[in-house]
Amino acid sequence: MKILYYGDLIDVTLKREEILDIESLKIGDLKNLLSERYPKIKESFLKDEIRIIVNGRDYSFTGGDETLLSKGYEIALFSPVGGG
């Protein structure tokens, strides 16, 4: 599956995208995996500040953390945007 990073998440991960060679996992497990790899995003996941889009659909409409992701899926992660 392909993970795409946007906004401040590019600075945190030091990449725009990465490929995970995993057959399947739930979004909750993906959050845990990425939090271990990139500890700076863990708090944003805990506060539900990162918008997660799975194959073009917001994950909150696809089953939330229980949404099953499979090989070939595209997951886009958007960091919170500040305004002023």
C-alpha positions, -999 to 999 in steps of 0.1 A, spaced: 0 0 0 11 35 -7 12 62 21 12 98 9 22 126 33 11 162 31 18 194 49 39 192 80 39 154 78 65 157 51 89 174 75 82 148 102 87 118 80 113 134 57 94 119 27 64 126 5 54 89 2 64 54 11 53 19 2 44 -5 30 48 -41 19 19 -54 40 -9 -76 28 -35 -60 51 -40 -42 84 -66 -19 100 -62 18 102 -58 16 139 -28 -7 134 -14 16 107 -16 45 132 4 25 157 30 14 131 35 50 119 36 63 155 65 39 162 84 49 131 77 87 135 71 94 172 64 131 165 30 122 148 18 100 176 2 129 195 -16 141 164 -30 106 159 -41 105 196 -58 139 192 -74 128 159 -58 158 141 -45 139 111 -70 135 83 -68 101 67 -81 95 32 -83 59 19 -86 55 -19 -102 90 -20 -127 86 9 -123 99 44 -118 70 67 -143 82 92 -170 72 66 -154 38 59 -154 23 94 -129 45 113 -100 27 129 -115 -7 121 -113 0 83 -93 -28 67 -65 -17 44 -52 -40 17 -22 -42 -6 -27 -17 -35 -46 8 -14 -36 45 -14 -37 62 20 -32 100 22 -24 117 55 -30 154 59 -16 173 89 -36 199 107 -36 233 91 -32 264 112 -47 297 103 -43 332 114 
